[in-house]
Amino acid sequence: MENQPLVSVIMPCYNMEKYIADSIESVQQQTYPYWELLIVDDASTDGTVAIIEKYCQQDHRIHCTVKPKHSGIADSRNQCLKMAQGQYLAFLDADDIWHPKKLEIQLLFMAEKRAGFSYSAYDCIDEDGQPLNKIVKTAGNLDYDAYLQNTIIGCSTVMVDKGLVGEIVVPNFRTSEDTATWLDILKNGHLAQAIDEPLVSYRIRRKSASSNKFKASYDLWTVYRRHEYIPFFKAVKYFSSYAFNAIKKRL
């Protein structure tokens, strides 16, 4: 056990009482057992916290912090990151589900490739957890320029080695905070190395923030212009490629 690296699982949540049990249990069912699950609740108004507390009492690897005031997902992720003790960081949204061997497969891949940053393909499920018979494949290994044109990285598929990448701070965007985070890593010369095997089930919800395509697109444009400081016409080029790839991904 002493030689096994600890994985810190980063899970922000807000009003997820319908889904969070499935997400937590998908971590508990991992074949790789050396993890800590760090949950920061963003002042939920439903029964989310009561559900989390039940799991905390049953499993010492699960830890929960409840914010007194709603302040957004970026702040929640950053609070998780400040608490993380592991060499590896793995990200999981509170409505997605990991496949049982996700951590085992990804850790082995990263060790073999000496990768600081990896992501995987994922399959899609509906709000009730039923398969949609759709797999979103990776776009292969991505550098900074390639990712600007195809923001295909699913947040819940990502694993980062802090020893290689360093500390992470999530920029404050409503729906594209993960994209801005990956860009910060990639522009420091790292590659997002791809595992073209679905390791996550991504839940498609009609009322989620990311399901508002206009708002998500506007936030991405804001990342291009106000976080990356990309000149206007170059940003148009990147955004056009992103839009093409986003449409292709959904076909």
ABEGO torsion letter per residue (X at the ends): XAABBBBBBBBBBBGAAAAAAAAAAAAAABABABBBBBBBBBGBABAAAAAAAAAAAABAABBBBBBABBAEAAAAAAAAAAABABABBBBBBAABBBBAAAAAAAAAAAAAAGBABBBBBBBBBBAAGBBAGBBBBBAEBBBAAAAAABBABBAAABBBBAAAAEBBBBBBBAAAAAAAAAAAAAAAGBBBBBBBBBABBBBBBAABAAABAAAAAAAAAAAAAAAAGBBAAAAAAAAAAAAAAAAAAAX
